[in-house]
Amino acid sequence: MTAYSEWTLAQQKALWQQLAAEALTSWDLAARAINWLGYGSNAVFKVTTDAGDYVLRLQPAWRAKTAQVHSELAWLRAIRQASNLRAPCPVAVHARQGDALLVEVAHPQLPPPHTALACLFEFIHGESKSATDLGFAEVRAIGRYLAQLHTLAQIDPSADFDRPRLDAQGLFGEGSPYAAQHEDQLLTTAQREVCQAVAQAVENALTQLHRHDAAFGLIHADLLAKNILFTEAGVAALDFEFCAWGCFLYDLAPLLWQFKGERPQEVAQLEANLWAGYAEALGCDPPPRDYLETFIAARQLASCRWLLNNREHPQIRELAPALLQGRIAELRAFLECGKLQRRTATL
C-alpha cells in the first residue's frame, strides 16, 4: 500500500473517521452523529449525543507532544476556573479511567509512531464570522478578550507544565512548534536569507520588550477569525493547540495578518479598533504598539514554516510551492519598507 503521505484526501479522512469512533469509546458516549469540523494539522469533529454536543480533536502523535497537550488542557481548565472567559472546556474520560483528559489511539497505517492523541471538549454554541465580515465593534471586542486572557487567565504553572516558549529560538529554531523536517533543504539560499533577516528583526524586538513590564505570558498564539465565536456571553476563543509562553503582542498578530490579506484597505481602522479594545481592558500600560508590525511579519514567517510542515497534506500539496514563494517575497518587501503587504491567500 502507498505511504499515508501519498493518500488522497478521501482516504486520509476515512481513516480519521474510523479513529474518531474508536476514541469516543473512552468517554463512554453513544454518538448519534460524528461530523467533520475541520481537517488540517488535526482532525476535528462535532459529536452529537443525546446528552449534548461535543468537539473531538485528534492530533497526529508525530506532530504533538503528549506533555504539551496535557498542559494545554490544564490551562483551558484553569481559564474556566479563574475567569468568565469563554474557551473550550476539556471533558474527562469515563470515570473508570480517573481524571484523564487525553486518550491515545493507534493504527498501523498512520506514520510513526502510528498513534494519535484524542481529547474531547464541550461544544460552544455561537456565531462564527469570516475575517471579511467582522465589524469594527466586534474587532474591538476581540481586543478586549485578548486583554482579559493576558491578565485574568495567567497561571502559576506546576512543575510538569510544558508549553512552547515563543522567544526567538521557540519561533524560529529547530525545536519550534512551527519547524519542519529538512527545512533548510526545502528553501533556496535566497529564501533562507530572507527568513533569517526577519527572524533577527523579531529577536531585536523581543529583546527590547523584555524591558517592559507585563509583556510576556501565556498566549493563544493562533487567534484567526476561524478560531473566534460570538456567543450570548460574549467572545469565545477556540483551538488553543498553539498556545504558548510568548509576547502578548504576538497574540494580536494573527488576526491583523489575516486582515492584511483579506481587507487591505481597512487594515488601519481594524488595527485601531483591535488595539483600542485591548488597551481599554488591559488595566495597565500596554506594550509599545510600534512593534506590532514586526510581530505580524513573525506570523508570516510562522505561516511559511507551517506550509513546509504540512506540504504533504492532500489539500496543500499543489498550493504550497507557489504560496511559499509568494509569502517569502512579501517578507523581503517587509525588510525593505517596514510594512508587510500581503497578496497571498489565507488557507
JOCORHU-V446955 format. One record per residue. RES is the residue in one small letter. SS is DSSP state (H for helix, E for strand, C for the rest). BURIAL is + if it has 9 or more other C-alpha atoms within 8 Angstrom, else -. Layout:
# JOCORHU-V446955
RES_SS_BURIAL, RES_SS_BURIAL
This chain:
# JOCORHU-V446955
m_C_-, t_C_-, a_C_-, y_H_+, s_H_-, e_H_-, w_C_+, t_C_-, l_H_+, a_H_-, q_H_-, q_H_+, k_H_+, a_H_-, l_H_-, w_H_+, q_H_+, q_H_-, l_H_+, a_H_+, a_H_+, e_H_+, a_H_+, l_H_+, t_H_-, s_H_+, w_H_+, d_C_-, l_C_-, a_C_-, a_E_+, r_E_-, a_E_-, i_E_+, n_E_-, w_E_+, l_E_-, g_E_-, y_E_+, g_C_-, s_C_-, n_E_+, a_E_+, v_E_+, f_E_+, k_E_+, v_E_+, t_E_+, t_E_+, d_C_-, a_C_-, g_E_-, d_E_+, y_E_+, v_E_+, l_E_+, r_E_+, l_E_+, q_E_+, p_E_+, a_C_+, w_C_+, r_C_-, a_C_+, k_C_-, t_H_-, a_H_+, q_H_+, v_H_+, h_H_+, s_H_+, e_H_+, l_H_+, a_H_-, w_H_+, l_H_+, r_H_+, a_H_+, i_H_+, r_H_+, q_H_-, a_H_-, s_C_-, n_C_-, l_C_+, r_E_+, a_E_+, p_C_+, c_C_+, p_E_+, v_C_+, a_C_+, v_C_+, h_C_+, a_H_-, r_H_-, q_H_-, g_C_-, d_C_-, a_C_-, l_C_+, l_C_+, v_E_+, e_E_+, v_E_+, a_E_+, h_C_-, p_C_-, q_C_-, l_C_+, p_C_+, p_C_-, p_C_-, h_C_+, t_E_+, a_E_+, l_E_+, a_E_+, c_E_+, l_E_+, f_E_+, e_E_+, f_C_+, i_C_-, h_C_-, g_C_-, e_E_-, s_C_+, k_C_+, s_C_-, a_H_+, t_H_-, d_H_-, l_C_+, g_C_-, f_H_+, a_H_-, e_H_-, v_H_+, r_H_+, a_H_+, i_H_+, g_H_+, r_H_+, y_H_+, l_H_+, a_H_+, q_H_+, l_H_+, h_H_+, t_H_-, l_C_-, a_C_+, q_C_+, i_C_-, d_C_-, p_C_-, s_C_-, a_C_-, d_C_-, f_C_+, d_C_-, r_C_+, p_C_+, r_E_+, l_C_+, d_C_+, a_H_+, q_H_+, g_H_+, l_H_+, f_H_+, g_C_+, e_C_-, g_C_-, s_C_+, p_C_-, y_C_+, a_C_+, a_C_+, q_C_-, h_C_-, e_H_+, d_H_-, q_H_-, l_H_-, l_C_-, t_C_-, t_H_-, a_H_-, q_H_+, r_H_+, e_H_-, v_H_+, c_H_+, q_H_-, a_H_+, v_H_+, a_H_+, q_H_-, a_H_+, v_H_+, e_H_+, n_H_-, a_H_+, l_H_+, t_H_-, q_H_-, l_H_+, h_C_-, r_C_-, h_C_-, d_C_-, a_C_-, a_C_+, f_E_-, g_E_+, l_E_+, i_E_+, h_C_+, a_C_+, d_C_+, l_C_+, l_C_+, a_H_+, k_H_+, n_H_+, i_E_+, l_E_+, f_E_+, t_E_+, e_C_-, a_C_-, g_E_-, v_E_+, a_E_+, a_E_+, l_C_+, d_C_-, f_C_+, e_C_-, f_C_+, c_C_+, a_E_+, w_E_+, g_E_+, c_E_+, f_H_+, l_H_+, y_H_+, d_H_+, l_H_+, a_H_+, p_H_+, l_H_+, l_H_+, w_H_+, q_H_+, f_H_+, k_H_+, g_H_+, e_H_+, r_C_+, p_H_+, q_H_-, e_H_-, v_H_+, a_H_-, q_H_-, l_H_+, e_H_+, a_H_-, n_H_+, l_H_+, w_H_+, a_H_+, g_H_+, y_H_+, a_H_+, e_H_-, a_H_+, l_H_+, g_C_-, c_C_-, d_C_-, p_C_-, p_C_+, p_C_-, r_H_-, d_H_-, y_H_+, l_H_+, e_H_+, t_H_+, f_H_+, i_H_+, a_H_+, a_H_+, r_H_+, q_H_+, l_H_+, a_H_+, s_H_-, c_H_+, r_H_+, w_H_+, l_H_+, l_H_+, n_H_+, n_C_+, r_C_+, e_C_-, h_C_+, p_C_+, q_C_-, i_C_+, r_H_+, e_H_-, l_H_-, a_H_+, p_H_-, a_H_-, l_H_+, l_H_+, q_H_-, g_H_+, r_H_+, i_H_+, a_H_-, e_H_+, l_H_+, r_H_+, a_H_+, f_H_+, l_H_+, e_H_-, c_H_-, g_C_+, k_C_-, l_C_+, q_C_+, r_C_+, r_C_-, t_C_-, a_C_-, t_C_-, l_C_-
